[in-house]
């Protein structure tokens, strides 16, 4: 039986409506030492029936630190609707 390292599993931290907002979040995470990836940026820009969303992906073992980082940077990265 093969064992996996769950701490390196990738999880979705948050989904946002724009690539710009996702980039702000990813930058804040990276400043805190958390590697982050963005998924779905191209589809979010498409004007389709259902709007796309951009997902911010982090390692599972960084999830709590990433959530704390988002909370402490909330004013800087909030959605401007």
N, C-alpha and C positions, 0 to 999 in steps of 0.2 A: 504494500500500500504506500502511495506517495503522499507525503505530508506537505501542506502548503504553509507559507509564512503569512498568516492573516494580517500582520501589521503592515505588510506591503500591498495589501489589497487596496484598490482604488474605490472611493465612494464619492457621491455627489454631495458637496457641501451646501450648495444653493443654486437655484435657477433664477436668472434675471432676464428682462426683456431685450437688453441691448448688449452689443459687443463692447461698447464704450464702458458701460457699468461693470461688465465682467472683467475688463482690463484693469479698472480701478481696484476692484477687489483682489485680483491676482497680484497686483503690485503691492498692495498692503500686506498680503500674506507673505510674499517673497521678502519684504522688508523685515518681517518677523521670523524669517528663516524657514518658512514652510513652502515646499515646492507645490505649485498649483498648475493645473492645465485647464484650458478652456475648450469646451466641446459645443458644436452647433452654431458657431459664429456666422457661418455662411447662410444657413437656413433662416436665422433670425432676421436677416436683412431682406429676405424675400417677402413680397406682398402677396400672401396667399389667403385663403379663406380663414385658416387658423394661424394666428401669429406664432412665430417660432420663439424659442427661448434658448438662452445660452447657459450652459451648465459649467459650474466651477468644480473641478475634480481635485481631490486631495487624497493622500494616503490615509488609510483607516487609522493608523496610529497617530496621525496629526490632526484628526478630526476635532477633538476637544480644544486643542490649542487654536485651531483655525476658527472655531466658533467664538472663542474668547477674543481673538483678534478682530473678528467682524464686529463684535459688540463694542469693543473699545474704539473702533474707527467708524462707528455708525454714522456720525455726522458728516464724515468725509465721503462716504460711499453710498448714501441713500439715493433711492430712485427719485429723479426729478420729474414727477408727473404733473 
